[in-house]
């Protein structure tokens, strides 16, 4: 057992009983939504995982430890705290050493899940190659993590503020399988379609679980993207989102917003310009991913 890992009672019991476990990130709680919506959504997502036969493990950095599963009090404290650091691969050592509160991004959650032996992780959307990356080199650490860490990420595709074509190219170069769950093209977070086809389609959780098992049995390092589109009734109008993103990108450039500040800025702008509809869509897609992720974890666990 890693000395920096601390398990919640629920996760500990699940591990001892050999139950399927689903990792959940904490950035969505601290940086993705306002309080108290963030805590309420986190609790609802955890319950969806339970209702579909798996055990949720929300991951966060608290007091020098990687918490694998949060108690109700920890979740409340975390969701209500100001100045929670956003933790990616590069930040883990420093944040644990200095005992700061840290919210794990996709990359950091994958690392922590891997340390705990959890193979299935549910999130909203993955990071990727940013628009204009050919000059800025702004590429999310999520993609490198997918290339090297054996955790499957169930998501609603890549956020539409990114360059989706280049993101897929990057994943292909790194040998990361992108599996469309009941879809032939990569969803674009708020919308079901992006116009970019993907290599594999799976219409049931068993196909996904079997694919992951064979990949790792072969010793092929790295994760996989399980792209699960937002439910049709919850998606936003593609034309509306495209025009809003174009406007938000212009504003970011005008305000000199760069690097890791770009994504929060753009998402806040999208929320403002969609009059909050993007937050509603975000919650809907995460819940939908939790259903699919839990089913995949159950199928994977059955071997």
FINU-444920 format. One record per residue (C-alpha): residue in one letter; z, x, y. Coordinates in steps of 0.2 Angstrom, whole numbers, plus 5000, padded with zeros to 4 digits. Example, Ala and Ser with C-alpha at 12.3 -4.5 7.8 and 13.67 -1.06 7.14 Angstrom:
BEGIN
+------+------+------+-------+
| type |   up | east | north |
+------+------+------+-------+
|    a | 5039 | 5062 |  4978 |
|    s | 5036 | 5068 |  4995 |
+------+------+------+-------+
END
This chain:
BEGIN
+------+------+------+-------+
| type |   up | east | north |
+------+------+------+-------+
|    x | 5000 | 5000 |  5000 |
|    x | 4996 | 5007 |  5017 |
|    x | 5011 | 5010 |  5028 |
|    x | 5003 | 5002 |  5043 |
|    x | 5000 | 4985 |  5034 |
|    x | 5012 | 4971 |  5035 |
|    x | 5009 | 4955 |  5026 |
|    x | 5014 | 4937 |  5030 |
|    x | 5024 | 4928 |  5016 |
|    x | 5009 | 4916 |  5013 |
|    x | 4997 | 4931 |  5011 |
|    x | 5009 | 4941 |  5000 |
|    x | 5011 | 4927 |  4988 |
|    x | 4993 | 4924 |  4988 |
|    x | 4990 | 4942 |  4983 |
|    x | 5003 | 4942 |  4970 |
|    x | 4995 | 4925 |  4963 |
|    x | 4977 | 4932 |  4964 |
|    x | 4972 | 4918 |  4975 |
|    x | 4956 | 4920 |  4986 |
|    x | 4960 | 4926 |  5004 |
|    x | 4949 | 4924 |  5020 |
|    x | 4952 | 4936 |  5034 |
|    x | 4951 | 4929 |  5052 |
|    x | 4950 | 4939 |  5068 |
|    x | 4962 | 4938 |  5083 |
|    x | 4950 | 4942 |  5098 |
|    x | 4945 | 4924 |  5097 |
|    x | 4963 | 4919 |  5101 |
|    x | 4967 | 4931 |  5115 |
|    x | 4950 | 4934 |  5123 |
|    x | 4939 | 4919 |  5117 |
|    x | 4948 | 4904 |  5123 |
|    x | 4962 | 4898 |  5135 |
|    x | 4980 | 4894 |  5130 |
|    x | 4985 | 4882 |  5122 |
|    x | 4967 | 4878 |  5115 |
|    x | 4967 | 4895 |  5107 |
|    x | 4982 | 4893 |  5097 |
|    x | 4978 | 4875 |  5092 |
|    x | 4961 | 4881 |  5086 |
|    x | 4968 | 4896 |  5076 |
|    x | 4980 | 4884 |  5067 |
|    x | 4966 | 4871 |  5063 |
|    x | 4954 | 4885 |  5057 |
|    x | 4968 | 4892 |  5046 |
|    x | 4971 | 4874 |  5039 |
|    x | 4952 | 4872 |  5035 |
|    x | 4953 | 4888 |  5025 |
|    x | 4968 | 4881 |  5015 |
|    x | 4960 | 4864 |  5013 |
|    x | 4945 | 4872 |  5005 |
|    x | 4955 | 4882 |  4992 |
|    x | 4958 | 4899 |  5000 |
|    x | 4972 | 4907 |  5010 |
|    x | 4970 | 4912 |  5028 |
|    x | 4975 | 4929 |  5034 |
|    x | 4973 | 4931 |  5053 |
|    x | 4974 | 4949 |  5058 |
|    x | 4982 | 4957 |  5073 |
|    x | 4991 | 4972 |  5079 |
|    x | 5009 | 4969 |  5083 |
|    x | 5023 | 4982 |  5086 |
|    x | 5014 | 4997 |  5078 |
|    x | 5009 | 4987 |  5063 |
|    x | 4993 | 4979 |  5056 |
|    x | 4998 | 4961 |  5053 |
|    x | 4988 | 4953 |  5038 |
|    x | 4992 | 4935 |  5041 |
|    x | 5003 | 4929 |  5056 |
|    x | 5018 | 4918 |  5056 |
|    x | 5018 | 4902 |  5067 |
|    x | 5029 | 4911 |  5079 |
|    x | 5018 | 4926 |  5080 |
|    x | 5003 | 4916 |  5082 |
|    x | 5011 | 4907 |  5097 |
|    x | 5017 | 4923 |  5105 |
|    x | 5000 | 4931 |  5103 |
|    x | 4990 | 4917 |  5110 |
|    x | 5002 | 4916 |  5125 |
|    x | 5003 | 4934 |  5129 |
|    x | 4994 | 4942 |  5144 |
|    x | 4987 | 4960 |  5143 |
|    x | 4982 | 4959 |  5124 |
|    x | 4971 | 4974 |  5121 |
|    x | 4954 | 4971 |  5113 |
|    x | 4954 | 4983 |  5097 |
|    x | 4939 | 4990 |  5089 |
|    x | 4937 | 5005 |  5077 |
|    x | 4940 | 5018 |  5091 |
|    x | 4956 | 5009 |  5097 |
|    x | 4966 | 5006 |  5081 |
|    x | 4975 | 5023 |  5081 |
|    x | 4980 | 5023 |  5099 |
|    x | 4986 | 5005 |  5099 |
|    x | 4996 | 5006 |  5084 |
|    x | 5004 | 5023 |  5089 |
|    x | 5009 | 5015 |  5106 |
|    x | 5014 | 4999 |  5098 |
|    x | 5003 | 4988 |  5110 |
|    x | 4998 | 4971 |  5106 |
|    x | 4980 | 4972 |  5100 |
|    x | 4967 | 4958 |  5096 |
|    x | 4955 | 4964 |  5082 |
|    x | 4936 | 4962 |  5085 |
|    x | 4924 | 4960 |  5071 |
|    x | 4923 | 4979 |  5068 |
|    x | 4942 | 4981 |  5068 |
|    x | 4945 | 4965 |  5057 |
|    x | 4933 | 4972 |  5044 |
|    x | 4943 | 4988 |  5043 |
|    x | 4960 | 4980 |  5042 |
|    x | 4953 | 4967 |  5029 |
|    x | 4946 | 4982 |  5019 |
|    x | 4962 | 4991 |  5019 |
|    x | 4971 | 4975 |  5013 |
|    x | 4957 | 4972 |  4999 |
|    x | 4951 | 4956 |  5007 |
|    x | 4932 | 4955 |  5005 |
|    x | 4927 | 4939 |  5015 |
|    x | 4930 | 4937 |  5034 |
|    x | 4926 | 4922 |  5045 |
|    x | 4922 | 4924 |  5063 |
|    x | 4912 | 4915 |  5077 |
|    x | 4897 | 4927 |  5080 |
|    x | 4894 | 4946 |  5077 |
|    x | 4891 | 4958 |  5091 |
|    x | 4874 | 4967 |  5091 |
|    x | 4861 | 4976 |  5102 |
|    x | 4862 | 4971 |  5120 |
|    x | 4847 | 4967 |  5130 |
|    x | 4841 | 4983 |  5139 |
|    x | 4850 | 4994 |  5126 |
|    x | 4834 | 5005 |  5126 |
|    x | 4841 | 5012 |  5142 |
|    x | 4860 | 5008 |  5141 |
|    x | 4863 | 5012 |  5122 |
|    x | 4874 | 4997 |  5122 |
|    x | 4876 | 4993 |  5104 |
|    x | 4891 | 4984 |  5097 |
|    x | 4902 | 4994 |  5085 |
|    x | 4901 | 4978 |  5073 |
|    x | 4884 | 4984 |  5067 |
|    x | 4890 | 5001 |  5062 |
|    x | 4905 | 4993 |  5053 |
|    x | 4894 | 4982 |  5044 |
|    x | 4884 | 4997 |  5038 |
|    x | 4900 | 5006 |  5031 |
|    x | 4914 | 4993 |  5027 |
|    x | 4914 | 4982 |  5011 |
|    x | 4917 | 4966 |  5020 |
|    x | 4906 | 4951 |  5021 |
|    x | 4906 | 4942 |  5038 |
|    x | 4903 | 4923 |  5039 |
|    x | 4896 | 4919 |  5056 |
|    x | 4885 | 4908 |  5066 |
|    x | 4873 | 4923 |  5068 |
|    x | 4872 | 4934 |  5084 |
|    x | 4878 | 4928 |  5101 |
|    x | 4862 | 4923 |  5110 |
|    x | 4867 | 4934 |  5125 |
|    x | 4861 | 4949 |  5114 |
|    x | 4843 | 4955 |  5109 |
|    x | 4842 | 4946 |  5092 |
|    x | 4826 | 4955 |  5087 |
|    x | 4833 | 4972 |  5089 |
|    x | 4850 | 4967 |  5081 |
|    x | 4841 | 4962 |  5065 |
|    x | 4830 | 4978 |  5066 |
|    x | 4846 | 4989 |  5067 |
|    x | 4854 | 4979 |  5053 |
|    x | 4839 | 4982 |  5042 |
|    x | 4839 | 5001 |  5046 |
|    x | 4857 | 5002 |  5040 |
|    x | 4853 | 4992 |  5024 |
|    x | 4864 | 4977 |  5029 |
|    x | 4859 | 4961 |  5020 |
|    x | 4858 | 4946 |  5031 |
|    x | 4859 | 4930 |  5021 |
|    x | 4855 | 4914 |  5028 |
|    x | 4866 | 4900 |  5022 |
|    x | 4855 | 4885 |  5021 |
|    x | 4843 | 4893 |  5034 |
|    x | 4828 | 4904 |  5034 |
|    x | 4831 | 4911 |  5051 |
|    x | 4845 | 4919 |  5060 |
|    x | 4855 | 4906 |  5070 |
|    x | 4859 | 4911 |  5088 |
|    x | 4877 | 4906 |  5089 |
|    x | 4876 | 4890 |  5100 |
|    x | 4859 | 4885 |  5093 |
|    x | 4854 | 4883 |  5075 |
|    x | 4838 | 4893 |  5077 |
|    x | 4833 | 4910 |  5085 |
|    x | 4814 | 4911 |  5080 |
|    x | 4819 | 4926 |  5070 |
|    x | 4816 | 4925 |  5051 |
|    x | 4829 | 4933 |  5039 |
|    x | 4826 | 4940 |  5022 |
|    x | 4837 | 4930 |  5010 |
|    x | 4842 | 4912 |  5009 |
|    x | 4856 | 4905 |  4999 |
|    x | 4859 | 4886 |  4997 |
|    x | 4876 | 4887 |  4989 |
|    x | 4892 | 4898 |  4989 |
|    x | 4890 | 4905 |  4971 |
|    x | 4873 | 4913 |  4976 |
|    x | 4882 | 4922 |  4990 |
|    x | 4897 | 4927 |  4980 |
|    x | 4886 | 4934 |  4966 |
|    x | 4875 | 4944 |  4978 |
|    x | 4890 | 4952 |  4986 |
|    x | 4898 | 4956 |  4969 |
|    x | 4882 | 4964 |  4962 |
|    x | 4879 | 4974 |  4979 |
|    x | 4897 | 4981 |  4978 |
|    x | 4896 | 4984 |  4959 |
|    x | 4881 | 4995 |  4962 |
|    x | 4891 | 5005 |  4974 |
|    x | 4881 | 5000 |  4989 |
|    x | 4892 | 5004 |  5004 |
|    x | 4894 | 4991 |  5018 |
|    x | 4896 | 4973 |  5022 |
|    x | 4884 | 4958 |  5023 |
|    x | 4881 | 4945 |  5036 |
|    x | 4882 | 4927 |  5030 |
|    x | 4873 | 4918 |  5044 |
|    x | 4879 | 4900 |  5044 |
|    x | 4871 | 4889 |  5058 |
|    x | 4882 | 4878 |  5070 |
|    x | 4881 | 4860 |  5064 |
|    x | 4866 | 4850 |  5071 |
|    x | 4877 | 4838 |  5080 |
|    x | 4886 | 4852 |  5089 |
|    x | 4872 | 4863 |  5094 |
|    x | 4867 | 4865 |  5113 |
|    x | 4850 | 4863 |  5119 |
|    x | 4840 | 4879 |  5116 |
|    x | 4831 | 4878 |  5133 |
|    x | 4847 | 4875 |  5142 |
|    x | 4856 | 4890 |  5134 |
|    x | 4841 | 4902 |  5137 |
|    x | 4840 | 4897 |  5156 |
|    x | 4859 | 4899 |  5158 |
|    x | 4859 | 4916 |  5149 |
|    x | 4845 | 4922 |  5160 |
|    x | 4855 | 4917 |  5175 |
|    x | 4871 | 4925 |  5169 |
|    x | 4862 | 4941 |  5165 |
|    x | 4855 | 4942 |  5183 |
|    x | 4873 | 4939 |  5190 |
|    x | 4880 | 4953 |  5178 |
|    x | 4867 | 4965 |  5185 |
|    x | 4870 | 4960 |  5203 |
|    x | 4889 | 4963 |  5200 |
|    x | 4887 | 4979 |  5191 |
|    x | 4895 | 4973 |  5175 |
|    x | 4893 | 4985 |  5161 |
|    x | 4898 | 4990 |  5144 |
|    x | 4912 | 4981 |  5135 |
|    x | 4915 | 4970 |  5150 |
|    x | 4897 | 4962 |  5148 |
|    x | 4901 | 4951 |  5134 |
|    x | 4917 | 4942 |  5141 |
|    x | 4908 | 4941 |  5158 |
|    x | 4892 | 4933 |  5151 |
|    x | 4902 | 4921 |  5139 |
|    x | 4913 | 4916 |  5154 |
|    x | 4898 | 4912 |  5164 |
|    x | 4890 | 4902 |  5150 |
|    x | 4906 | 4892 |  5149 |
|    x | 4906 | 4889 |  5167 |
|    x | 4887 | 4884 |  5168 |
|    x | 4888 | 4873 |  5153 |
|    x | 4903 | 4864 |  5161 |
|    x | 4914 | 4869 |  5146 |
|    x | 4901 | 4863 |  5132 |
|    x | 4899 | 4881 |  5126 |
|    x | 4918 | 4881 |  5122 |
|    x | 4917 | 4865 |  5112 |
|    x | 4902 | 4872 |  5102 |
|    x | 4911 | 4888 |  5099 |
|    x | 4926 | 4879 |  5091 |
|    x | 4914 | 4868 |  5081 |
|    x | 4905 | 4883 |  5074 |
|    x | 4920 | 4893 |  5070 |
|    x | 4927 | 4878 |  5060 |
|    x | 4911 | 4876 |  5051 |
|    x | 4911 | 4895 |  5046 |
|    x | 4929 | 4893 |  5040 |
|    x | 4923 | 4879 |  5027 |
|    x | 4909 | 4890 |  5021 |
|    x | 4919 | 4906 |  5021 |
|    x | 4933 | 4898 |  5011 |
|    x | 4921 | 4891 |  4998 |
|    x | 4912 | 4909 |  4996 |
|    x | 4930 | 4917 |  4994 |
|    x | 4934 | 4905 |  4980 |
|    x | 4917 | 4908 |  4971 |
|    x | 4919 | 4927 |  4974 |
|    x | 4937 | 4926 |  4967 |
|    x | 4931 | 4917 |  4951 |
|    x | 4921 | 4932 |  4947 |
+------+------+------+-------+
END
